[in-house]
Amino acid sequence: MRLWPILAAVTAIFALPAGAQEMVGGHRIIRTADPAIWSGSETKGPITHIATGTVFPESIDGFQRTSLMAVDNGNDVMLHYRLKRDAASTDISAFLFQRGALAEHRLKGAITSLGFGRKEMTFLWADGPFDIDAPQKLRGYKATYKVGIGGDTLLEYLYFIELGTWTAKVRATLPASKEPAEEGQIDAFVRALPWASILAANGACSGSACDGERAMPFNNHMAEMFLTKIVVSGQGKALLGDAAQPVYAREAGGKRWTLYPLDEKIAPLFAEAFGRISAHAPLYSLSWSAKKESGVTRFFAGKPSEEAFAATVDGLVAHPETSAFIAPGDAAVYAPD
């Protein structure tokens, strides 16, 4: 069972009269504050998700709650928030769910759905770790996708934080922005969610986000193209750290793959521009070379194990990236199940 038909029907569901319910793909969709699921009003004042005891405020960092939705028994819920801007609005949907059979309950399905039903070109801009200072440090996943080309470009964001029993996911749309600080407002919203309550309801944290210090591979295709040009020009060593030899090296797929420490001056490329992620030193670059060609194709936040390095190389050999315009479905190939 896939959640895509449910998401496609959300707009129509919101137009239904108060108290209405809808069956979509065999699932009951409730867009009102059903007292079996919520305590409070859809849009006014704080509202409590009864299954977790999590209180969602009416406003989070300037974003106003405008609607909500629950699926079946309420262990899969969504709250919609909006921040009004001069030219347009930034829209955020925050999901909280227990992992089930739906495709979007997994990172692969959540990524794939970003391009579902769109005619505009949608491609990966950057993805990687996203740190949250909750009662314990969490390291979730953040992806930034560019939708369309030119003046009508949108940026779409996915945050995925697996805790074990519960998973939090956030999707956001930022229209026609020229200011990275506006993306920062979305980051701040995600970090301001009621994590203490969510973690308390979750119990022992066992999901992929629970190791807040783990090394994590990440993409930044603008930085990859920039650094590839530098490497090809022969100036690449100026960007490397003190290591004369690579941390790891491997021959695979007719290429030589190497991992080098990255100079700290490169960190702002990842931490301050659009598609910002939690990339702090030490950072590492994963590059390849074959005959007279070479390129940078991944980075790591934190030093990976040799096994993690090899697994990333194996993935790139099995599914080579031939363009910087990576569609959501292609990007999902590299995500864990």
Number of C-alpha atoms within 10 A of each C-alpha: 12 14 18 19 12 19 15 13 13 15 10 10 20 16 10 12 10 10 10 13 15 18 13 17 13 10 14 16 24 23 26 21 22 16 12 11 21 21 16 17 17 21 20 14 12 16 19 18 21 15 13 17 15 21 18 18 18 18 18 18 15 13 21 19 23 15 19 21 21 24 20 14 14 22 18 20 23 21 20 21 23 20 18 12 10 5 8 12 14 19 20 26 18 19 20 22 19 18 17 12 11 13 18 20 23 18 21 20 20 23 27 19 20 21 19 15 9 11 9 12 15 23 23 24 25 22 24 26 27 23 21 22 12 14 11 14 14 25 25 25 24 25 26 25 26 21 23 16 11 8 9 10 17 18 22 24 25 21 25 25 24 25 23 18 16 22 23 23 23 21 21 22 21 19 19 14 18 9 10 13 13 15 23 16 16 23 20 14 18 22 16 14 20 15 19 13 15 20 21 14 15 17 12 12 18 14 16 19 24 19 16 17 13 16 18 19 22 23 23 25 20 15 19 20 15 13 21 19 16 17 19 15 9 9 12 13 15 12 18 18 16 12 11 9 11 15 15 15 18 14 13 14 14 11 16 16 24 21 24 25 23 23 18 15 9 16 17 12 16 22 14 16 14 21 27 25 26 20 23 15 17 16 23 24 24 24 23 23 16 13 8 6 11 17 20 24 24 21 24 26 23 18 20 19 11 13 9 14 21 17 12 16 25 14 13 17 14 10 13 12 13 7 8 15 17 18 20 22 18 17 20 18 15 13 14 9 10
